[in-house]
Amino acid sequence: MNGVSRYRNVQVMTADKVTLVIMLYDGILRFNKLAQKAVADGDIKGRGTHLNRSLEIIGELANSLNREEGGEIAGNLSRLYDFCAMCLTEANLKNDASMIEAANKVITELKAGWEAISADRHKQESPSAARSISCGV
């Protein structure tokens, strides 16, 4: 395992759930970008490989939803993941980069939402951490 792989492995193993979801969205966007390049280059094998990686990640995200506790939000996420999977499957079948872009728009919006959740969490944690430091001085 090279240094980059080890670093990513440590990131995944130490990340909280929100950060993991953001990392998965980043992975989808990265593979979709590679798939778009493959479409432009006429690389059928590359297109299929990269889109399949994105579809695997989307499948894992969908399977991780807790529909009992998540209620309406989980249902909405499930439908969005289904839409993205349909877009990427169609992109692969029709060699259509615009369908990849349609999925990217949804994933980018979802990622922004999770990043906002992460930022809110960090804001809530920061004041208490600052108070504990100032109390110890």
N, C-alpha and C positions, 0 to 999 in steps of 0.2 A: 504494500500500500504506500503510495507516494505521500508527500507532505500535504498536498491540497486535499487528497481524499481523507487523510487522518483529521485534518482541520474540520472538514465538513462533517465527518462522523462525530467528532466531539461537539460541534454545534448542535447537531440533531439530538444527541444523547442528553445534552444539558438544557435544551430549550423548553420553555413552557408551551402549553397547548396552543395559545394564540400565535406565538412565534412560529411553531411548527406549521400551522395553517398558512401563514404568510410565506414561509419557505416553500410549501407545496405550490402555492399560486405562482411564486417566482419560477419554480421548475416548469410549470405548464407554459408560462410565457416564454421561457428560454427555449423549450422544445418547439413551441409554435413558431418562434422566430426562425429556428433552424429549418422547420418544415416549409415556411414561406420561401426561404432561400432555395430549398430543394425544388419547390414548384417552379421558381424563376429559372433555375438551372436545368430543368427537365430531368432531375434526379428522382426517378420513381421510387427506387429502393429507399433512399434517404427520406423522402416525404413520408412513406409508410412507416419507417422506423421511428421517426420523430413524433408523428401523430399518434402512433401506438403508445409511446411513452407518456404523452399528454393524457391519452384516454385511460391509461392505467392509473395515473394520479387522480384523475377525476373520479374514477371508479372507487378508489380508496377513500376519497373525501365523501362520496355518497354513502359508502358502506359504514363510515364512521358516525353518521348522523344518528342521534338518539331521538327518534320520532316521538317517544313517549314524553320525555322531559322537554324536548325542543319545540313541540307543538307546531304552531303555524310557521314559525321561523324555519324549523327543520324541513317542513313541507315545501316552503318557498325555495330554500336552498336546493332541495332535491330536484325541483322542477328546473331551476337554473342549471344545475349540473347536467340534467337530461338534455336541456337545450344545447349546452356546450358540446356534449358528446355527439349529439345529432349533427351539429355544425361540422365538427372535426371528421366525423365519418363521411359526411357528404363531401367535404373538402378532399378527402383521400380518394373517394370514388370518382369524383368529377375533376380532380386536379384544379381545384378552385380556391385560390388564395383569399378571396373575399369572405369565404366561409370561416377561414381561420381567423380573419380580422373580426368577424362577428363574435366569435368565441372570446377573442382577446379583450373586446370591449367589456363583456360581462365579467371576465376574470379580473380585469383591472379595477372595475368598480367594487367587486367583492373584496379584493385585496386592500383597496383604500379604506373600506369599512373596517376591516380587521386591524389595519394600521391605526385607525382612529381609536379603536378599543384599546390597543396596546399603549398608545400615547396617554389615554385617560388613566390607565392603570399606573403608568409610571408617574404621572402627576400626583395621583393619590398616594403613592408610596413615598415620593420625595419629601413632602412636608413632615411626615412622621420620622423619616430618617434624619432630617435636618434637626428636628426637635431633640432626638436622642443624642445627637452629636453635641448640640449646644448645651444640653443639660449636663453632659459629662465634662464640660470645660470649666 
